[in-house]
Amino acid sequence: MKRIFTVVALFWVSAFFGQETGTIAGKLLDKESNNQPLPFANVIVGGTAKGSSTNFDGLYEITGVPVGTYTLEFSFTGYQTVEIPNVVIEGGKVAVVDATMGATAAALEEVIIKVVTSREREEALLLEQKNAVEIKQAIGAQELARKGVSDAEAAVTKITGVTKQEGEKNVFVRGLGDRYNSTSLNGLPLPSDNPTYKNITLDLFTSDIIKTIGVSKVFGSRLYGDVAGANINIESKEIIGKEEFKVSISSGINTVTLNEDNFLVADGANGFGTGLDKEFPLADLTQYEFNNSLDPDSQSTPFNSSVTISGGKKFDIGENRLSVFLIGGFDNKYQFKEGFSKQINAIGGFARNLKVQEYEYNVSQKLMGNFKYSFGNGNYLAANSIYIHDNTQSISDYFGQQDSVSDDPDRPTFIRRQQTNNNNIFINQLLGYFNITDKLTLDFGGSFSNAKSDEPDRRQNTFLQIDDEFRTTTGSAGLNHRFFSKLNEDDIAGKTILTYDLNTSDSDDQKKVNTIELGINYRKTERQFDFIQYSTNFESQILVDKDNIDALFNQQSIDTNVFSLVTDRGRADNPNALSPFFYTADRTIFSPFGSTTLSLVEHLTLNLGVRLDNVEQIVDYDTELISSISNPASGPTGKIEENYILPSMSIKYNLSENSILRLAGSKTYTLPQFIEVAPFLYEDVNFSRFGNPLLQPSDDYNVDLKYEWYPTSGEIIAITGFFKYIDYPINTIEVNSAGNDISFVNTPEATAFGVELEIRKDVFNKEAREGANGSHKLTTGLNVSYLNTKQTLEDVDTDELTVRFTNKEDNLSGASDLLINADLTYTINREKYDFLSSLVFNYFSDRIFTIGVAGRENIVETGIPTLDFINKLKLGKHFGISISAKNILDPKFTLTQDTTAGETIDLTSYKKGINISAGISYEF
């Protein structure tokens, strides 16, 4: 009926405007997707400047075509160009021309350089979002390039309600941090690369291995239930066309770091982040057999650099196809920060007031292979392997007042901390999709991943300045130590999903979605974490040259009894002194699930799902604090055994063709992380942290209501309201102890509600329908989030830790009331060149860094704006140039804390500098 109305309307419009022109209209279908509508394809009337593009439903119309006979041309990236000759246009009439397009090798070779595939395009992802029953958002390779995004972490912070907290490895979604989120690759879970975090570090995944990133802030039955913020799913890149080969090189500077002619780096590791011995070095505490110097090296040219090589090819095997895509890359960057670190009591007195200089060098290498065999009608088998090596070396110098070392203001403290974190991630996946029958499909996959995270030879030295000389400290051997740790984590996961189409062959509307889905997930994670700290015990204060520390810390000083080496198990005469401490963790999740999607009445679609997560998590430990394996045990095993029944619901109502109202509700849970349960003491200059084996999981309840309007392809205006209730949330707090250590506790309850606004609009868009004149477009995007969180702060009786909260209730830590992301992009497409220029803006308001206890107020991270300027130029089919300036405003990153007198004290403050980079690429 819609089709008949369109043709009739076009006929009367043509008749009104004159009889010397006519109209062409029709529908384009995608042969590669079972004859589904093909959007965003170009339709050109041969020999004229007339043309159009197909819309979301594959429909197009070209008006004002002069009377005559023409050839109509359909073209789309990666598809065979279809030419339909002898299309006769009569004055005042409509010629209806339908067509179907499919992929061929010849067409792919022609377009591979100029255009990306539809799955990476912003318009295609919006179409996917529009057609989905569930609430979903995604960002693709095209948008990543437009906004100058370098990795997955930066990518998701461009999505509504997502932000990054300075000093934290991963993102916050709607005010909920790492423990409340989950991360997957191609729909399968990923292990953590860092013992401190639940999720893998997102910035390990650079933009050149990303096809899309989906952020599901609404739970569905396919997702593991341990998520209250969002599941972040990275979809790995595949080859775009028949074959390709690309080389990209870039270099850059940081305006703060560039001025450091004497940039310090730790001895041992080389520029590739390799060379450090990760094994525990000592077999005898009377032998000083450390391989690395305590005196750092220096560099004079801290330039950032990046090299990426990628390529692939598709091979036709009969009527089937094998595609291979490989990518390798190297990236390094330098960061210097200068500021201060303070700690105050409730009335504003200083317990720490240190000047800080920090040198950080990060280097990474990546390798990825994607192999996909496509056969039959949409069937495929795919194998993905990714190896990532990431190494961070940092040196931090502190000088000033540190009461825990000396409370004499005339004897300031000097602390040098040299730290290396070395991570290796190896991910292997096998994925498949089969059309078993016309109605039944099978989606399956399995993965084996391994993460190794080492902290080899962390070196910390603490000296006192006495009468213009530096001397060693006494009373605590740990003030001068060398720390070694090794983490090995294996993660096995699998999925099997059967989907049955309930539509009958004679159904009136095949666009209606009526399905039943049944599936099973399985995941087993095993972690082994071993560590040992060698501390240096001085009986008296010894003179030391802080610029030549090795002159004191050596074998001669042991032989002459200047100092002795000890561990937390004892001295050299203790036979167990060199036995490492450890914790082990084992988690198994088995999850049957099912859902049904029904188009109940016209415009209304309902999805109901349920998932059963059978969870068993066990953490045993033998640490410097307590042990769960000693006889008798001095601490409890961290054990969780639960069966979670997790319902979910999504309702979609089409108010019109491009206007949608959605409602979603679900229940989920949050497990404590392994390290939050293991009572292993991790010491930093500014804090010490240990786990709580009595920590309990949380229950989460989620509701979302969203309105979406799609004015045209590539445009959206959406507003979302959401509410979350968390029963027994987990918090990071200072506990009542002599050192005010950090640990983890439950609090009774928390709520979060907010509103999100998203706008993506073309200011103007003149498409390339006029031959050599090309096209140009100005696009703007804006998303704004308002968030209100509240939690009850009471000491619960399920653990043995005593916490005295300063306030009875407060916001969630990491939750900003206001988040703003905005961008403005101007693009020019010409026959001989393409140009893109973008301004990308971000702002977050003040948020709690740590919750106040024992009369002290919250530590607050001050809100800041950031601005990036991105420029890309493509010359012809092969050569590309990019120039960018990031963090142009160069704001101060500041932590503050109020005193009881109402005074606000800056605890930490520094600038990160402006990052300026330029790069070139060549596509063969």
MODADA-V15701 format. One record per residue. RES is the residue in one letter. OMEGA is omega in radians with two decimals (NA if undefined). Layout:
# MODADA-V15701
res = <RES,RES>
omega = <OMEGA,OMEGA>
This chain:
# MODADA-V15701
res = <M,K,R,I,F,T,V,V,A,L,F,W,V,S,A,F,F,G,Q,E,T,G,T,I,A,G,K,L,L,D,K,E,S,N,N,Q,P,L,P,F,A,N,V,I,V,G,G,T,A,K,G,S,S,T,N,F,D,G,L,Y,E,I,T,G,V,P,V,G,T,Y,T,L,E,F,S,F,T,G,Y,Q,T,V,E,I,P,N,V,V,I,E,G,G,K,V,A,V,V,D,A,T,M,G,A,T,A,A,A,L,E,E,V,I,I,K,V,V,T,S,R,E,R,E,E,A,L,L,L,E,Q,K,N,A,V,E,I,K,Q,A,I,G,A,Q,E,L,A,R,K,G,V,S,D,A,E,A,A,V,T,K,I,T,G,V,T,K,Q,E,G,E,K,N,V,F,V,R,G,L,G,D,R,Y,N,S,T,S,L,N,G,L,P,L,P,S,D,N,P,T,Y,K,N,I,T,L,D,L,F,T,S,D,I,I,K,T,I,G,V,S,K,V,F,G,S,R,L,Y,G,D,V,A,G,A,N,I,N,I,E,S,K,E,I,I,G,K,E,E,F,K,V,S,I,S,S,G,I,N,T,V,T,L,N,E,D,N,F,L,V,A,D,G,A,N,G,F,G,T,G,L,D,K,E,F,P,L,A,D,L,T,Q,Y,E,F,N,N,S,L,D,P,D,S,Q,S,T,P,F,N,S,S,V,T,I,S,G,G,K,K,F,D,I,G,E,N,R,L,S,V,F,L,I,G,G,F,D,N,K,Y,Q,F,K,E,G,F,S,K,Q,I,N,A,I,G,G,F,A,R,N,L,K,V,Q,E,Y,E,Y,N,V,S,Q,K,L,M,G,N,F,K,Y,S,F,G,N,G,N,Y,L,A,A,N,S,I,Y,I,H,D,N,T,Q,S,I,S,D,Y,F,G,Q,Q,D,S,V,S,D,D,P,D,R,P,T,F,I,R,R,Q,Q,T,N,N,N,N,I,F,I,N,Q,L,L,G,Y,F,N,I,T,D,K,L,T,L,D,F,G,G,S,F,S,N,A,K,S,D,E,P,D,R,R,Q,N,T,F,L,Q,I,D,D,E,F,R,T,T,T,G,S,A,G,L,N,H,R,F,F,S,K,L,N,E,D,D,I,A,G,K,T,I,L,T,Y,D,L,N,T,S,D,S,D,D,Q,K,K,V,N,T,I,E,L,G,I,N,Y,R,K,T,E,R,Q,F,D,F,I,Q,Y,S,T,N,F,E,S,Q,I,L,V,D,K,D,N,I,D,A,L,F,N,Q,Q,S,I,D,T,N,V,F,S,L,V,T,D,R,G,R,A,D,N,P,N,A,L,S,P,F,F,Y,T,A,D,R,T,I,F,S,P,F,G,S,T,T,L,S,L,V,E,H,L,T,L,N,L,G,V,R,L,D,N,V,E,Q,I,V,D,Y,D,T,E,L,I,S,S,I,S,N,P,A,S,G,P,T,G,K,I,E,E,N,Y,I,L,P,S,M,S,I,K,Y,N,L,S,E,N,S,I,L,R,L,A,G,S,K,T,Y,T,L,P,Q,F,I,E,V,A,P,F,L,Y,E,D,V,N,F,S,R,F,G,N,P,L,L,Q,P,S,D,D,Y,N,V,D,L,K,Y,E,W,Y,P,T,S,G,E,I,I,A,I,T,G,F,F,K,Y,I,D,Y,P,I,N,T,I,E,V,N,S,A,G,N,D,I,S,F,V,N,T,P,E,A,T,A,F,G,V,E,L,E,I,R,K,D,V,F,N,K,E,A,R,E,G,A,N,G,S,H,K,L,T,T,G,L,N,V,S,Y,L,N,T,K,Q,T,L,E,D,V,D,T,D,E,L,T,V,R,F,T,N,K,E,D,N,L,S,G,A,S,D,L,L,I,N,A,D,L,T,Y,T,I,N,R,E,K,Y,D,F,L,S,S,L,V,F,N,Y,F,S,D,R,I,F,T,I,G,V,A,G,R,E,N,I,V,E,T,G,I,P,T,L,D,F,I,N,K,L,K,L,G,K,H,F,G,I,S,I,S,A,K,N,I,L,D,P,K,F,T,L,T,Q,D,T,T,A,G,E,T,I,D,L,T,S,Y,K,K,G,I,N,I,S,A,G,I,S,Y,E,F>
omega = <3.11,-3.11,3.14,3.14,3.13,-3.12,3.13,-3.14,3.12,3.13,-3.09,3.07,-3.14,-3.13,-3.11,-3.04,3.05,-3.04,-3.06,3.08,3.09,-3.07,2.99,3.12,3.12,-3.08,-3.14,-3.12,-3.09,-3.13,-3.10,-3.12,3.08,3.07,2.97,3.10,3.13,-3.12,2.95,3.07,3.12,3.08,-3.04,3.01,-3.06,3.11,3.12,3.04,-3.09,3.10,-3.14,3.04,3.09,-3.11,-3.10,-3.07,3.12,-3.10,3.08,3.02,3.11,-3.09,3.05,3.11,3.14,3.12,3.14,3.13,-3.00,2.94,-3.14,-3.05,3.06,3.13,-3.14,-3.10,3.06,-3.11,3.08,3.05,-3.12,3.09,3.11,-3.08,3.00,3.02,-3.04,3.11,3.08,-3.10,3.08,-3.11,-3.13,3.03,-3.13,-3.10,3.05,-3.13,3.07,-3.12,3.06,-3.09,2.99,-3.12,-3.09,-3.12,-3.12,-3.11,-3.07,-2.95,-3.01,-3.05,-2.93,-2.94,3.06,-3.14,-3.05,-3.09,3.13,-3.07,3.12,-3.12,-3.11,3.13,3.06,3.08,3.10,3.10,-3.12,-3.06,-3.09,3.04,-3.13,3.02,-3.11,3.06,3.13,3.06,-3.03,-3.07,-3.13,-3.14,3.08,-3.14,-3.09,-3.08,3.10,-3.09,-3.05,-3.09,-3.06,3.13,3.11,-3.10,-3.04,3.10,3.05,-3.13,-3.08,3.04,-3.11,3.14,-3.13,3.09,-3.13,-3.13,3.09,-3.08,-3.02,-2.90,3.00,3.11,-3.10,3.08,-3.11,-3.01,-2.94,-3.05,-3.10,-3.09,3.07,-3.09,3.13,3.07,-3.11,3.07,3.11,-3.02,-3.13,3.07,3.05,3.09,-3.01,-3.09,-3.11,-2.98,3.08,-3.03,3.05,3.14,-3.00,-3.09,3.00,-3.11,-3.11,-2.99,-3.10,3.02,-3.09,2.97,3.06,2.96,3.09,3.10,-3.13,3.14,3.09,-3.09,2.99,-2.99,3.12,-3.07,2.96,-2.99,-3.12,-3.10,3.06,3.10,3.13,2.88,3.12,-3.10,3.10,3.07,-3.03,-3.06,3.03,3.07,-3.07,-3.03,-3.11,3.08,3.14,3.04,-3.03,3.06,3.12,3.12,3.08,3.09,-3.11,-3.14,2.94,-2.99,3.09,-3.06,-3.05,-3.10,-3.12,3.13,-3.13,-3.10,-3.02,3.03,-3.10,3.10,3.05,-3.13,3.12,-3.08,3.09,-3.13,3.12,3.08,3.12,3.06,-3.06,-3.10,3.06,-2.83,-2.91,2.99,-3.08,-3.11,3.07,-3.13,3.14,-2.99,3.07,-3.05,-2.97,-3.14,3.00,3.11,-3.06,2.98,3.13,3.07,-3.10,-3.11,-3.12,3.10,3.05,3.14,-3.13,3.07,3.12,3.06,3.14,3.12,3.14,-3.13,3.04,-3.12,3.07,3.12,-2.99,3.09,-3.12,-3.05,3.03,3.08,-3.12,3.11,-3.13,3.11,3.06,-3.09,3.09,-3.12,3.01,3.13,-3.13,3.10,3.05,3.11,3.11,-3.13,-3.13,3.10,-3.09,2.99,-3.09,2.99,-3.04,-3.08,3.04,3.08,-3.05,2.92,3.08,3.09,-2.98,2.90,-3.02,2.93,-3.07,3.09,-3.13,3.08,3.13,3.11,-3.13,3.01,3.14,3.03,3.09,3.03,3.12,-3.12,-3.05,3.11,-3.10,-3.11,3.11,-3.07,3.12,3.12,3.07,2.92,-3.09,3.04,3.13,3.03,3.13,3.00,3.13,3.00,-3.13,-3.08,3.10,3.11,-3.13,3.02,3.14,3.08,3.14,3.10,3.10,-3.06,3.06,-3.00,-3.14,3.09,-3.14,3.09,3.10,-3.10,3.12,3.11,-3.11,-3.07,2.99,3.13,3.00,3.13,3.11,-2.97,3.06,3.04,-3.04,-3.05,3.04,-3.12,3.10,-3.05,3.10,-3.11,2.96,-3.07,3.12,3.09,-3.10,2.90,-3.08,3.01,3.08,-3.07,-2.97,3.10,3.11,3.06,-3.07,3.13,3.07,-3.12,2.92,-3.11,3.09,3.09,3.04,-3.13,-3.08,2.95,-3.03,3.01,2.94,-3.04,3.09,3.12,-3.10,-3.12,3.04,3.02,-3.12,3.13,3.07,3.06,3.13,3.14,3.13,3.12,3.08,3.05,3.12,-3.10,-3.09,3.12,3.02,-3.03,3.00,-2.98,3.12,3.07,3.12,3.06,3.04,-3.09,3.04,-3.11,3.12,-3.12,3.10,3.09,3.01,-3.08,3.04,3.14,-3.14,-3.14,-3.10,3.13,3.06,-3.09,3.14,3.12,-3.11,-3.06,-3.12,3.13,3.11,-3.12,3.07,-3.05,2.93,-3.10,3.07,-3.10,3.10,2.98,3.05,3.09,3.08,-3.12,3.11,-3.14,2.99,-3.13,-3.14,-3.13,3.06,3.11,3.08,-3.10,-3.06,-3.06,3.07,3.09,3.13,-3.14,-3.05,3.10,-3.11,3.02,-3.06,3.08,3.07,-3.03,-3.12,-3.14,3.11,-3.05,-3.09,-3.09,-3.12,-3.13,3.04,-3.10,-3.11,3.07,3.02,3.04,3.03,3.10,3.11,2.95,3.13,3.04,3.08,-3.09,-3.07,-3.11,3.10,-3.08,-3.14,-3.00,-3.06,3.06,-3.12,2.91,-3.11,2.78,3.08,-3.13,-3.13,3.13,3.09,3.10,3.07,-2.92,2.88,-3.14,3.11,3.10,3.02,3.08,-3.03,2.98,-2.96,3.09,-3.12,3.09,-3.09,3.12,-3.08,3.01,3.08,-3.13,3.05,-3.10,3.04,3.07,3.01,-2.97,2.97,-3.14,-3.11,3.08,3.03,-2.98,2.97,-3.00,-3.13,-3.14,-3.13,-3.11,3.07,-3.08,3.11,3.14,0.06,3.13,3.11,3.11,-3.09,2.98,3.04,-3.00,3.08,3.04,-3.05,2.93,-3.11,2.99,-2.94,3.09,3.05,-3.12,3.01,3.10,3.11,3.11,3.11,3.09,3.04,-3.10,-3.07,-3.11,-2.96,3.02,-3.10,3.06,-3.13,3.07,-3.11,2.96,3.09,3.11,3.11,3.08,2.97,3.10,-3.13,-3.04,3.10,3.14,-3.07,-3.14,3.11,-3.06,3.07,-3.04,3.01,3.11,-3.01,-3.11,2.93,-3.03,3.04,-3.07,-3.09,-3.07,3.14,3.13,-3.08,3.07,3.14,2.95,-3.05,3.12,-2.95,3.07,3.10,3.01,-3.01,3.00,-3.14,3.04,-3.13,-3.09,3.08,3.09,3.14,-3.13,3.11,2.92,-3.06,3.06,-3.07,2.95,-3.09,3.10,3.09,3.01,-3.11,3.11,-3.12,3.12,3.14,-3.13,2.99,-3.05,2.96,3.12,3.13,3.12,-3.10,-3.10,-3.05,-3.10,3.09,3.04,-3.01,-3.13,2.96,2.93,-2.96,-3.05,3.09,3.06,3.05,3.02,-3.08,3.13,3.11,3.11,3.11,3.10,3.01,-2.95,3.00,3.04,2.91,-3.06,3.10,-3.02,-3.07,3.10,-3.04,3.04,-3.02,-3.13,3.05,-3.08,3.00,-3.00,3.02,-3.07,3.08,3.08,3.14,2.91,-3.07,3.12,2.97,-3.04,3.05,3.13,3.11,3.04,3.08,-3.08,3.08,3.10,-3.12,-3.04,-3.13,3.09,-3.08,-3.14,3.11,-3.12,3.07,-3.13,3.10,-3.12,3.13,3.06,-3.11,3.07,3.01,3.10,-3.14,-3.07,3.05,3.07,-3.03,3.03,3.11,2.96,3.13,3.08,3.09,-3.03,3.08,-3.13,3.04,3.07,3.13,-3.12,-3.05,3.13,2.99,-3.13,3.11,3.07,-3.07,2.90,-3.08,-3.04,3.09,3.07,2.94,3.12,-3.10,3.12,-3.11,3.07,2.97,-3.07,-3.10,3.10,3.02,3.10,3.10,-3.14,3.13,2.88,-2.97,3.00,-3.07,3.13,-3.11,2.97,3.00,-3.11,3.10,3.12,-3.00,3.09,3.12,3.13,3.09,-3.12,-3.12,-3.08,-2.91,-2.88,3.13,3.11,3.09,3.07,-3.13,3.01,-3.08,-3.08,-3.05,-3.09,3.11,-3.13,3.05,2.99,-2.97,2.93,-3.12,3.07,3.12,3.03,3.11,3.10,3.12,3.13,3.10,-3.11,3.01,-3.14,-3.14,3.11,3.08,3.04,-3.12,3.12,3.12,3.10,3.13,-3.11,3.07,-3.12,3.06,3.08,3.10,3.13,-3.09,NA>
